[in-house]
Amino acid sequence: MITVTNLGKSFGAQTLFEGASLQLDAGCRYGVVGANGSGKSTLLRILTGEEEASAGEVSMPRKLRAGVLSQDHFRYEEVPILHVVMMGISELWSAMSEKEALLSRARRGAPFDEERYALLKDVVLRHDGYSLEARAAEILEGLNIPTAAHRNPMSVLSGGFKLRVLLAQTLASKPDALLLDEPTNHLDILSVRWLETYLEGFGGCVVVVSHDHRFLNNVCTHIIDVDYERVTLYRGNYDAFLYQKRADREVMEAEIAKREKEIESQEAFIRHFRARPSKARQAQ
């Protein structure tokens, strides 16, 4: 679904990562982990197109709909919470709004544009628009924003709850892939558990940056580790990743120790025999 080829990112003399090649498939859920400053969020922004890579490329199907979690929670201050979520599919929301405006003008005696109305109705049907409000309300409930608040403007919510609404907007947009940066921030335990269940049932590709190890354990089928200027893909959840990374490091350390022992042995041979004419050439 999403192919990453020889991807690299540098800022001046600082290299975050280089030579990253990944295949991110539908039905798989990838957790992106690494130390602060290693390049996790940068990698995600490159995948979403918000930031350019220094090298390599990201390719995905032209018609792929990517759901990206927005952080601009002051954008919709006067918009009803439910409508903010429904705006996740912009083409559908525009068609629904224009369709209602046509009907409203017709009720006031204006000429009714039947051809335009039919086109708008087709857009609504194609995007399953008649179920959008119910779907949006269900997601808001799952994120612990009760039905009684859905018609209130966004301005009544705190910053954390506004971000929940933007997460709901992303989920309701019916994307093919979800690219989420720290989606569990500002969520309570019940909302996190609901999100885990939602993502487990999501049929597309999920890429999520998170510091919540329990969340990564419960959700992820793969882990993408950004570390030491490398991007490494591991199969399994966070615990499986830790086990495999530790095992890989032990193998690497054993190989280094073996090589160091070989070097030490060769250096001892050279010191011992380089002064003897019969062994000088071999020592050289």
Protein Blocks (a to p, Z undefined) as FASTA:
>chain_A
ZZcehiacdehjbcfbghiacdddehiacddeddehilpmmmmmmmnopaccfedcdddd
fklccddddfblklmmmgcfklmmmmmpmmlmmmmmmmmmmmmmmmnopacdfklmmmmm
mmmmmnommmmmmmmmmmmmmnopafklmmpcfklpcfklmmmmmmmmmmmnopabdcde
hklgoiafklmmmmmmmmmmpmbdcddddfblklmmmmpmbdcddeehiacddeddfklm
mmmmmmmmmmmmmmmmmmmmmmmmmmmmmmmmmmpmklmmmmZZ
